[in-house]
Amino acid sequence: MKRRDLVRHLESHECELLREGRNHSVYVNRPKRKVSTVPRHRELNEFLARKICRDLEVPEP
C-alpha cells in the first residue's frame, strides 16, 4: 500500500498529524485517544497498514 493512500485514509477518519520525526510520522485519533506511528517509506506492507488502523481504531482500508 502506498503511504499517501494510508495517510489519506487516516485523515478521512478523524486522525491528524501530531508530529514529524526523522523516520516516522506520528498520527493521533483524538476522539478515541489513540496514537500510532507511520513510517516514511513510500510503500508499506499490508499487515503494517492494518496494524496502524487497528491501533488508531479506524476501519481497515
PDB file of N, CA, C, O and CB in Angstrom:
ATOM      1  N   MET A   1       0.847  -1.171   0.000  1.00  0.00           N
ATOM      2  CA  MET A   1       0.000   0.000   0.000  1.00  0.00           C
ATOM      3  C   MET A   1       0.892   1.232   0.000  1.00  0.00           C
ATOM      4  O   MET A   1       1.932   1.249   0.658  1.00  0.00           O
ATOM      5  CB  MET A   1      -0.963  -0.001   1.216  1.00  0.00           C
ATOM      6  N   LYS A   2       0.494   2.245  -0.723  1.00  0.00           N
ATOM      7  CA  LYS A   2       1.247   3.496  -0.758  1.00  0.00           C
ATOM      8  C   LYS A   2       1.018   4.270   0.540  1.00  0.00           C
ATOM      9  O   LYS A   2      -0.083   4.275   1.091  1.00  0.00           O
ATOM     10  CB  LYS A   2       0.837   4.353  -1.985  1.00  0.00           C
ATOM     11  N   ARG A   3       2.058   4.910   1.006  1.00  0.00           N
ATOM     12  CA  ARG A   3       1.979   5.686   2.255  1.00  0.00           C
ATOM     13  C   ARG A   3       0.943   6.793   2.148  1.00  0.00           C
ATOM     14  O   ARG A   3       0.167   7.018   3.077  1.00  0.00           O
ATOM     15  CB  ARG A   3       3.349   6.288   2.605  1.00  0.00           C
ATOM     16  N   ARG A   4       0.931   7.478   1.019  1.00  0.00           N
ATOM     17  CA  ARG A   4      -0.011   8.601   0.875  1.00  0.00           C
ATOM     18  C   ARG A   4      -1.463   8.132   0.909  1.00  0.00           C
ATOM     19  O   ARG A   4      -2.332   8.857   1.392  1.00  0.00           O
ATOM     20  CB  ARG A   4       0.255   9.351  -0.432  1.00  0.00           C
ATOM     21  N   ASP A   5      -1.739   6.920   0.398  1.00  0.00           N
ATOM     22  CA  ASP A   5      -3.097   6.376   0.462  1.00  0.00           C
ATOM     23  C   ASP A   5      -3.501   6.082   1.907  1.00  0.00           C
ATOM     24  O   ASP A   5      -4.637   6.341   2.307  1.00  0.00           O
ATOM     25  CB  ASP A   5      -3.203   5.097  -0.388  1.00  0.00           C
ATOM     26  N   LEU A   6      -2.567   5.543   2.680  1.00  0.00           N
ATOM     27  CA  LEU A   6      -2.854   5.271   4.092  1.00  0.00           C
ATOM     28  C   LEU A   6      -3.086   6.572   4.851  1.00  0.00           C
ATOM     29  O   LEU A   6      -4.006   6.651   5.666  1.00  0.00           O
ATOM     30  CB  LEU A   6      -1.701   4.478   4.737  1.00  0.00           C
ATOM     31  N   VAL A   7      -2.276   7.583   4.601  1.00  0.00           N
ATOM     32  CA  VAL A   7      -2.424   8.862   5.295  1.00  0.00           C
ATOM     33  C   VAL A   7      -3.772   9.500   4.949  1.00  0.00           C
ATOM     34  O   VAL A   7      -4.440  10.041   5.830  1.00  0.00           O
ATOM     35  CB  VAL A   7      -1.263   9.819   4.926  1.00  0.00           C
ATOM     36  N   ARG A   8      -4.175   9.442   3.692  1.00  0.00           N
ATOM     37  CA  ARG A   8      -5.490   9.973   3.303  1.00  0.00           C
ATOM     38  C   ARG A   8      -6.613   9.220   4.006  1.00  0.00           C
ATOM     39  O   ARG A   8      -7.594   9.818   4.448  1.00  0.00           O
ATOM     40  CB  ARG A   8      -5.677   9.889   1.778  1.00  0.00           C
ATOM     41  N   HIS A   9      -6.461   7.913   4.102  1.00  0.00           N
ATOM     42  CA  HIS A   9      -7.474   7.093   4.779  1.00  0.00           C
ATOM     43  C   HIS A   9      -7.572   7.480   6.259  1.00  0.00           C
ATOM     44  O   HIS A   9      -8.671   7.625   6.795  1.00  0.00           O
ATOM     45  CB  HIS A   9      -7.138   5.584   4.639  1.00  0.00           C
ATOM     46  N   LEU A  10      -6.421   7.645   6.915  1.00  0.00           N
ATOM     47  CA  LEU A  10      -6.416   8.015   8.333  1.00  0.00           C
ATOM     48  C   LEU A  10      -7.039   9.392   8.537  1.00  0.00           C
ATOM     49  O   LEU A  10      -7.839   9.584   9.452  1.00  0.00           O
ATOM     50  CB  LEU A  10      -4.984   7.996   8.890  1.00  0.00           C
ATOM     51  N   GLU A  11      -6.675  10.343   7.692  1.00  0.00           N
ATOM     52  CA  GLU A  11      -7.205  11.706   7.853  1.00  0.00           C
ATOM     53  C   GLU A  11      -8.694  11.782   7.562  1.00  0.00           C
ATOM     54  O   GLU A  11      -9.384  12.650   8.097  1.00  0.00           O
ATOM     55  CB  GLU A  11      -6.462  12.670   6.944  1.00  0.00           C
ATOM     56  N   SER A  12      -9.202  10.884   6.720  1.00  0.00           N
ATOM     57  CA  SER A  12     -10.640  10.884   6.450  1.00  0.00           C
ATOM     58  C   SER A  12     -11.431  10.288   7.614  1.00  0.00           C
ATOM     59  O   SER A  12     -12.655  10.411   7.661  1.00  0.00           O
ATOM     60  CB  SER A  12     -10.935  10.107   5.169  1.00  0.00           C
ATOM     61  N   HIS A  13     -10.733   9.639   8.555  1.00  0.00           N
ATOM     62  CA  HIS A  13     -11.381   9.053   9.736  1.00  0.00           C
ATOM     63  C   HIS A  13     -10.952   9.761  11.022  1.00  0.00           C
ATOM     64  O   HIS A  13     -10.722   9.108  12.040  1.00  0.00           O
ATOM     65  CB  HIS A  13     -11.055   7.556   9.832  1.00  0.00           C
ATOM     66  N   GLU A  14     -10.844  11.086  10.982  1.00  0.00           N
ATOM     67  CA  GLU A  14     -10.611  11.945  12.145  1.00  0.00           C
ATOM     68  C   GLU A  14      -9.222  11.815  12.774  1.00  0.00           C
ATOM     69  O   GLU A  14      -9.029  12.244  13.911  1.00  0.00           O
ATOM     70  CB  GLU A  14     -11.632  11.649  13.178  1.00  0.00           C
ATOM     71  N   CYS A  15      -8.258  11.239  12.069  1.00  0.00           N
ATOM     72  CA  CYS A  15      -6.890  11.186  12.587  1.00  0.00           C
ATOM     73  C   CYS A  15      -6.136  12.395  12.054  1.00  0.00           C
ATOM     74  O   CYS A  15      -6.400  12.873  10.951  1.00  0.00           O
ATOM     75  CB  CYS A  15      -6.173   9.850  12.182  1.00  0.00           C
ATOM     76  N   GLU A  16      -5.203  12.876  12.846  1.00  0.00           N
ATOM     77  CA  GLU A  16      -4.425  14.036  12.406  1.00  0.00           C
ATOM     78  C   GLU A  16      -2.964  13.846  12.768  1.00  0.00           C
ATOM     79  O   GLU A  16      -2.611  13.079  13.663  1.00  0.00           O
ATOM     80  CB  GLU A  16      -4.970  15.336  13.035  1.00  0.00           C
ATOM     81  N   LEU A  17      -2.135  14.567  12.047  1.00  0.00           N
ATOM     82  CA  LEU A  17      -0.701  14.501  12.265  1.00  0.00           C
ATOM     83  C   LEU A  17      -0.356  15.201  13.569  1.00  0.00           C
ATOM     84  O   LEU A  17      -0.703  16.365  13.767  1.00  0.00           O
ATOM     85  CB  LEU A  17       0.067  15.131  11.086  1.00  0.00           C
ATOM     86  N   LEU A  18       0.328  14.490  14.457  1.00  0.00           N
ATOM     87  CA  LEU A  18       0.734  15.065  15.733  1.00  0.00           C
ATOM     88  C   LEU A  18       2.105  15.704  15.608  1.00  0.00           C
ATOM     89  O   LEU A  18       2.303  16.852  16.005  1.00  0.00           O
ATOM     90  CB  LEU A  18       0.741  13.997  16.833  1.00  0.00           C
ATOM     91  N   ARG A  19       3.063  14.946  15.046  1.00  0.00           N
ATOM     92  CA  ARG A  19       4.403  15.488  14.847  1.00  0.00           C
ATOM     93  C   ARG A  19       5.140  14.661  13.815  1.00  0.00           C
ATOM     94  O   ARG A  19       4.776  13.520  13.531  1.00  0.00           O
ATOM     95  CB  ARG A  19       5.189  15.521  16.172  1.00  0.00           C
ATOM     96  N   GLU A  20       6.180  15.256  13.260  1.00  0.00           N
ATOM     97  CA  GLU A  20       7.044  14.590  12.290  1.00  0.00           C
ATOM     98  C   GLU A  20       8.344  14.220  12.973  1.00  0.00           C
ATOM     99  O   GLU A  20       8.913  15.024  13.711  1.00  0.00           O
ATOM    100  CB  GLU A  20       7.305  15.490  11.053  1.00  0.00           C
ATOM    101  N   GLY A  21       8.810  13.025  12.735  1.00  0.00           N
ATOM    102  CA  GLY A  21      10.109  12.599  13.208  1.00  0.00           C
ATOM    103  C   GLY A  21      11.023  12.411  12.016  1.00  0.00           C
ATOM    104  O   GLY A  21      10.637  12.707  10.885  1.00  0.00           O
ATOM    105  N   ARG A  22      12.235  11.921  12.256  1.00  0.00           N
ATOM    106  CA  ARG A  22      13.156  11.694  11.149  1.00  0.00           C
ATOM    107  C   ARG A  22      12.716  10.508  10.299  1.00  0.00           C
ATOM    108  O   ARG A  22      12.767  10.572   9.071  1.00  0.00           O
ATOM    109  CB  ARG A  22      14.568  11.465  11.675  1.00  0.00           C
ATOM    110  N   ASN A  23      12.287   9.432  10.943  1.00  0.00           N
ATOM    111  CA  ASN A  23      11.935   8.219  10.212  1.00  0.00           C
ATOM    112  C   ASN A  23      10.448   7.883  10.248  1.00  0.00           C
ATOM    113  O   ASN A  23      10.002   7.010   9.503  1.00  0.00           O
ATOM    114  CB  ASN A  23      12.707   7.071  10.760  1.00  0.00           C
ATOM    115  N   HIS A  24       9.671   8.555  11.097  1.00  0.00           N
ATOM    116  CA  HIS A  24       8.259   8.252  11.259  1.00  0.00           C
ATOM    117  C   HIS A  24       7.451   9.536  11.395  1.00  0.00           C
ATOM    118  O   HIS A  24       7.980  10.584  11.766  1.00  0.00           O
ATOM    119  CB  HIS A  24       8.039   7.349  12.476  1.00  0.00           C
ATOM    120  N   SER A  25       6.173   9.437  11.091  1.00  0.00           N
ATOM    121  CA  SER A  25       5.203  10.489  11.380  1.00  0.00           C
ATOM    122  C   SER A  25       4.262   9.920  12.431  1.00  0.00           C
ATOM    123  O   SER A  25       3.875   8.754  12.354  1.00  0.00           O
ATOM    124  CB  SER A  25       4.420  10.959  10.077  1.00  0.00           C
ATOM    125  N   VAL A  26       3.896  10.727  13.402  1.00  0.00           N
ATOM    126  CA  VAL A  26       3.027  10.267  14.487  1.00  0.00           C
ATOM    127  C   VAL A  26       1.627  10.823  14.242  1.00  0.00           C
ATOM    128  O   VAL A  26       1.425  12.033  14.153  1.00  0.00           O
ATOM    129  CB  VAL A  26       3.577  10.713  15.891  1.00  0.00           C
ATOM    130  N   TYR A  27       0.665   9.900  14.137  1.00  0.00           N
ATOM    131  CA  TYR A  27      -0.736  10.280  13.936  1.00  0.00           C
ATOM    132  C   TYR A  27      -1.522   9.963  15.193  1.00  0.00           C
ATOM    133  O   TYR A  27      -1.223   9.007  15.908  1.00  0.00           O
ATOM    134  CB  TYR A  27      -1.347   9.548  12.709  1.00  0.00           C
ATOM    135  N   VAL A  28      -2.533  10.784  15.451  1.00  0.00           N
ATOM    136  CA  VAL A  28      -3.337  10.635  16.661  1.00  0.00           C
ATOM    137  C   VAL A  28      -4.817  10.670  16.275  1.00  0.00           C
ATOM    138  O   VAL A  28      -5.235  11.427  15.399  1.00  0.00           O
ATOM    139  CB  VAL A  28      -3.002  11.756  17.700  1.00  0.00           C
ATOM    140  N   ASN A  29      -5.589   9.833  16.953  1.00  0.00           N
ATOM    141  CA  ASN A  29      -7.040   9.843  16.842  1.00  0.00           C
ATOM    142  C   ASN A  29      -7.538  10.442  18.153  1.00  0.00           C
ATOM    143  O   ASN A  29      -7.709   9.724  19.138  1.00  0.00           O
ATOM    144  CB  ASN A  29      -7.641   8.383  16.574  1.00  0.00           C
ATOM    145  N   ARG A  30      -7.768  11.728  18.170  1.00  0.00           N
ATOM    146  CA  ARG A  30      -8.101  12.435  19.411  1.00  0.00           C
ATOM    147  C   ARG A  30      -9.416  11.982  20.047  1.00  0.00           C
ATOM    148  O   ARG A  30      -9.459  11.836  21.268  1.00  0.00           O
ATOM    149  CB  ARG A  30      -8.169  13.909  19.143  1.00  0.00           C
ATOM    150  N   PRO A  31     -10.492  11.750  19.284  1.00  0.00           N
ATOM    151  CA  PRO A  31     -11.730  11.307  19.946  1.00  0.00           C
ATOM    152  C   PRO A  31     -11.573   9.993  20.705  1.00  0.00           C
ATOM    153  O   PRO A  31     -12.221   9.786  21.731  1.00  0.00           O
ATOM    154  CB  PRO A  31     -12.829  11.157  18.922  1.00  0.00           C
ATOM    155  N   LYS A  32     -10.715   9.106  20.205  1.00  0.00           N
ATOM    156  CA  LYS A  32     -10.533   7.808  20.861  1.00  0.00           C
ATOM    157  C   LYS A  32      -9.237   7.734  21.664  1.00  0.00           C
ATOM    158  O   LYS A  32      -8.938   6.705  22.270  1.00  0.00           O
ATOM    159  CB  LYS A  32     -10.550   6.700  19.828  1.00  0.00           C
ATOM    160  N   ARG A  33      -8.477   8.812  21.670  1.00  0.00           N
ATOM    161  CA  ARG A  33      -7.223   8.908  22.427  1.00  0.00           C
ATOM    162  C   ARG A  33      -6.242   7.789  22.083  1.00  0.00           C
ATOM    163  O   ARG A  33      -5.705   7.126  22.970  1.00  0.00           O
ATOM    164  CB  ARG A  33      -7.515   8.884  23.915  1.00  0.00           C
ATOM    165  N   LYS A  34      -6.019   7.590  20.787  1.00  0.00           N
ATOM    166  CA  LYS A  34      -5.098   6.561  20.312  1.00  0.00           C
ATOM    167  C   LYS A  34      -3.999   7.218  19.473  1.00  0.00           C
ATOM    168  O   LYS A  34      -4.235   8.209  18.782  1.00  0.00           O
ATOM    169  CB  LYS A  34      -5.853   5.476  19.484  1.00  0.00           C
ATOM    170  N   VAL A  35      -2.792   6.645  19.548  1.00  0.00           N
ATOM    171  CA  VAL A  35      -1.634   7.179  18.829  1.00  0.00           C
ATOM    172  C   VAL A  35      -0.930   6.031  18.117  1.00  0.00           C
ATOM    173  O   VAL A  35      -0.851   4.921  18.644  1.00  0.00           O
ATOM    174  CB  VAL A  35      -0.654   7.917  19.798  1.00  0.00           C
ATOM    175  N   SER A  36      -0.415   6.304  16.911  1.00  0.00           N
ATOM    176  CA  SER A  36       0.368   5.311  16.179  1.00  0.00           C
ATOM    177  C   SER A  36       1.355   6.031  15.269  1.00  0.00           C
ATOM    178  O   SER A  36       1.149   7.187  14.899  1.00  0.00           O
ATOM    179  CB  SER A  36      -0.555   4.364  15.356  1.00  0.00           C
ATOM    180  N   THR A  37       2.432   5.331  14.914  1.00  0.00           N
ATOM    181  CA  THR A  37       3.445   5.905  14.033  1.00  0.00           C
ATOM    182  C   THR A  37       3.314   5.309  12.639  1.00  0.00           C
ATOM    183  O   THR A  37       2.976   4.137  12.475  1.00  0.00           O
ATOM    184  CB  THR A  37       4.864   5.662  14.593  1.00  0.00           C
ATOM    185  N   VAL A  38       3.588   6.144  11.636  1.00  0.00           N
ATOM    186  CA  VAL A  38       3.568   5.721  10.241  1.00  0.00           C
ATOM    187  C   VAL A  38       4.978   5.924   9.687  1.00  0.00           C
ATOM    188  O   VAL A  38       5.483   7.047   9.692  1.00  0.00           O
ATOM    189  CB  VAL A  38       2.491   6.523   9.403  1.00  0.00           C
ATOM    190  N   PRO A  39       5.620   4.855   9.210  1.00  0.00           N
ATOM    191  CA  PRO A  39       6.973   5.004   8.670  1.00  0.00           C
ATOM    192  C   PRO A  39       6.994   5.898   7.438  1.00  0.00           C
ATOM    193  O   PRO A  39       5.966   6.092   6.788  1.00  0.00           O
ATOM    194  CB  PRO A  39       7.555   3.641   8.325  1.00  0.00           C
ATOM    195  N   ARG A  40       8.153   6.437   7.122  1.00  0.00           N
ATOM    196  CA  ARG A  40       8.301   7.344   5.995  1.00  0.00           C
ATOM    197  C   ARG A  40       8.611   6.644   4.676  1.00  0.00           C
ATOM    198  O   ARG A  40       9.050   7.296   3.729  1.00  0.00           O
ATOM    199  CB  ARG A  40       9.374   8.327   6.292  1.00  0.00           C
ATOM    200  N   HIS A  41       8.393   5.332   4.591  1.00  0.00           N
ATOM    201  CA  HIS A  41       8.655   4.613   3.350  1.00  0.00           C
ATOM    202  C   HIS A  41       7.536   4.894   2.359  1.00  0.00           C
ATOM    203  O   HIS A  41       6.392   5.113   2.758  1.00  0.00           O
ATOM    204  CB  HIS A  41       8.791   3.091   3.606  1.00  0.00           C
ATOM    205  N   ARG A  42       7.856   4.889   1.075  1.00  0.00           N
ATOM    206  CA  ARG A  42       6.818   5.122   0.059  1.00  0.00           C
ATOM    207  C   ARG A  42       5.818   3.979   0.020  1.00  0.00           C
ATOM    208  O   ARG A  42       4.619   4.197  -0.149  1.00  0.00           O
ATOM    209  CB  ARG A  42       7.450   5.303  -1.323  1.00  0.00           C
ATOM    210  N   GLU A  43       6.316   2.769   0.176  1.00  0.00           N
ATOM    211  CA  GLU A  43       5.474   1.576   0.115  1.00  0.00           C
ATOM    212  C   GLU A  43       5.434   0.922   1.489  1.00  0.00           C
ATOM    213  O   GLU A  43       6.478   0.695   2.101  1.00  0.00           O
ATOM    214  CB  GLU A  43       5.996   0.577  -0.955  1.00  0.00           C
ATOM    215  N   LEU A  44       4.230   0.618   1.978  1.00  0.00           N
ATOM    216  CA  LEU A  44       4.065  -0.028   3.281  1.00  0.00           C
ATOM    217  C   LEU A  44       3.489  -1.428   3.090  1.00  0.00           C
ATOM    218  O   LEU A  44       2.712  -1.671   2.168  1.00  0.00           O
ATOM    219  CB  LEU A  44       3.146   0.818   4.207  1.00  0.00           C
ATOM    220  N   ASN A  45       3.873  -2.323   3.955  1.00  0.00           N
ATOM    221  CA  ASN A  45       3.357  -3.676   3.964  1.00  0.00           C
ATOM    222  C   ASN A  45       1.871  -3.640   4.346  1.00  0.00           C
ATOM    223  O   ASN A  45       1.469  -2.832   5.184  1.00  0.00           O
ATOM    224  CB  ASN A  45       4.169  -4.570   4.945  1.00  0.00           C
ATOM    225  N   GLU A  46       1.062  -4.503   3.743  1.00  0.00           N
ATOM    226  CA  GLU A  46      -0.375  -4.539   4.040  1.00  0.00           C
ATOM    227  C   GLU A  46      -0.645  -4.859   5.508  1.00  0.00           C
ATOM    228  O   GLU A  46      -1.575  -4.313   6.103  1.00  0.00           O
ATOM    229  CB  GLU A  46      -1.070  -5.568   3.154  1.00  0.00           C
ATOM    230  N   PHE A  47       0.170  -5.749   6.096  1.00  0.00           N
ATOM    231  CA  PHE A  47      -0.018  -6.091   7.500  1.00  0.00           C
ATOM    232  C   PHE A  47       0.249  -4.891   8.398  1.00  0.00           C
ATOM    233  O   PHE A  47      -0.453  -4.686   9.389  1.00  0.00           O
ATOM    234  CB  PHE A  47       0.892  -7.251   7.891  1.00  0.00           C
ATOM    235  N   LEU A  48       1.251  -4.105   8.059  1.00  0.00           N
ATOM    236  CA  LEU A  48       1.580  -2.918   8.835  1.00  0.00           C
ATOM    237  C   LEU A  48       0.465  -1.878   8.721  1.00  0.00           C
ATOM    238  O   LEU A  48       0.113  -1.233   9.709  1.00  0.00           O
ATOM    239  CB  LEU A  48       2.919  -2.325   8.368  1.00  0.00           C
ATOM    240  N   ALA A  49      -0.085  -1.715   7.528  1.00  0.00           N
ATOM    241  CA  ALA A  49      -1.179  -0.759   7.333  1.00  0.00           C
ATOM    242  C   ALA A  49      -2.393  -1.160   8.176  1.00  0.00           C
ATOM    243  O   ALA A  49      -3.042  -0.309   8.784  1.00  0.00           O
ATOM    244  CB  ALA A  49      -1.567  -0.674   5.836  1.00  0.00           C
ATOM    245  N   ARG A  50      -2.692  -2.448   8.205  1.00  0.00           N
ATOM    246  CA  ARG A  50      -3.820  -2.913   9.024  1.00  0.00           C
ATOM    247  C   ARG A  50      -3.558  -2.715  10.507  1.00  0.00           C
ATOM    248  O   ARG A  50      -4.469  -2.362  11.257  1.00  0.00           O
ATOM    249  CB  ARG A  50      -4.107  -4.384   8.746  1.00  0.00           C
ATOM    250  N   LYS A  51      -2.313  -2.940  10.941  1.00  0.00           N
ATOM    251  CA  LYS A  51      -1.969  -2.754  12.352  1.00  0.00           C
ATOM    252  C   LYS A  51      -2.108  -1.289  12.756  1.00  0.00           C
ATOM    253  O   LYS A  51      -2.617  -0.993  13.837  1.00  0.00           O
ATOM    254  CB  LYS A  51      -0.538  -3.244  12.625  1.00  0.00           C
ATOM    255  N   ILE A  52      -1.666  -0.376  11.904  1.00  0.00           N
ATOM    256  CA  ILE A  52      -1.783   1.053  12.196  1.00  0.00           C
ATOM    257  C   ILE A  52      -3.258   1.427  12.330  1.00  0.00           C
ATOM    258  O   ILE A  52      -3.625   2.175  13.237  1.00  0.00           O
ATOM    259  CB  ILE A  52      -1.100   1.905  11.086  1.00  0.00           C
ATOM    260  N   CYS A  53      -4.098   0.920  11.446  1.00  0.00           N
ATOM    261  CA  CYS A  53      -5.534   1.207  11.522  1.00  0.00           C
ATOM    262  C   CYS A  53      -6.143   0.633  12.797  1.00  0.00           C
ATOM    263  O   CYS A  53      -6.980   1.276  13.430  1.00  0.00           O
ATOM    264  CB  CYS A  53      -6.259   0.640  10.295  1.00  0.00           C
ATOM    265  N   ARG A  54      -5.728  -0.567  13.173  1.00  0.00           N
ATOM    266  CA  ARG A  54      -6.242  -1.155  14.408  1.00  0.00           C
ATOM    267  C   ARG A  54      -5.783  -0.350  15.618  1.00  0.00           C
ATOM    268  O   ARG A  54      -6.559  -0.141  16.551  1.00  0.00           O
ATOM    269  CB  ARG A  54      -5.787  -2.616  14.540  1.00  0.00           C
ATOM    270  N   ASP A  55      -4.538   0.102  15.613  1.00  0.00           N
ATOM    271  CA  ASP A  55      -4.021   0.910  16.725  1.00  0.00           C
ATOM    272  C   ASP A  55      -4.811   2.207  16.897  1.00  0.00           C
ATOM    273  O   ASP A  55      -5.055   2.651  18.019  1.00  0.00           O
ATOM    274  CB  ASP A  55      -2.540   1.231  16.502  1.00  0.00           C
ATOM    275  N   LEU A  56      -5.205   2.807  15.776  1.00  0.00           N
ATOM    276  CA  LEU A  56      -5.945   4.073  15.815  1.00  0.00           C
ATOM    277  C   LEU A  56      -7.451   3.877  15.875  1.00  0.00           C
ATOM    278  O   LEU A  56      -8.206   4.848  15.935  1.00  0.00           O
ATOM    279  CB  LEU A  56      -5.600   4.905  14.610  1.00  0.00           C
ATOM    280  N   GLU A  57      -7.889   2.623  15.860  1.00  0.00           N
ATOM    281  CA  GLU A  57      -9.307   2.268  15.902  1.00  0.00           C
ATOM    282  C   GLU A  57     -10.106   2.896  14.763  1.00  0.00           C
ATOM    283  O   GLU A  57     -11.168   3.480  14.981  1.00  0.00           O
ATOM    284  CB  GLU A  57      -9.900   2.688  17.226  1.00  0.00           C
ATOM    285  N   VAL A  58      -9.576   2.766  13.540  1.00  0.00           N
ATOM    286  CA  VAL A  58     -10.297   3.182  12.341  1.00  0.00           C
ATOM    287  C   VAL A  58     -10.495   1.931  11.489  1.00  0.00           C
ATOM    288  O   VAL A  58      -9.773   0.951  11.666  1.00  0.00           O
ATOM    289  CB  VAL A  58      -9.517   4.314  11.547  1.00  0.00           C
ATOM    290  N   PRO A  59     -11.476   1.945  10.552  1.00  0.00           N
ATOM    291  CA  PRO A  59     -11.686   0.772   9.701  1.00  0.00           C
ATOM    292  C   PRO A  59     -10.454   0.506   8.831  1.00  0.00           C
ATOM    293  O   PRO A  59      -9.741   1.429   8.436  1.00  0.00           O
ATOM    294  CB  PRO A  59     -12.934   0.968   8.813  1.00  0.00           C
ATOM    295  N   GLU A  60     -10.227  -0.755   8.549  1.00  0.00           N
ATOM    296  CA  GLU A  60      -9.090  -1.113   7.704  1.00  0.00           C
ATOM    297  C   GLU A  60      -9.365  -0.705   6.262  1.00  0.00           C
ATOM    298  O   GLU A  60     -10.504  -0.772   5.801  1.00  0.00           O
ATOM    299  CB  GLU A  60      -8.797  -2.628   7.790  1.00  0.00           C
ATOM    300  N   PRO A  61      -8.314  -0.278   5.545  1.00  0.00           N
ATOM    301  CA  PRO A  61      -8.516   0.165   4.143  1.00  0.00           C
ATOM    302  C   PRO A  61      -8.842  -0.975   3.205  1.00  0.00           C
ATOM    303  O   PRO A  61      -9.036  -0.755   2.009  1.00  0.00           O
ATOM    304  CB  PRO A  61      -7.281   0.878   3.635  1.00  0.00           C
TER     305      PRO A  61
END
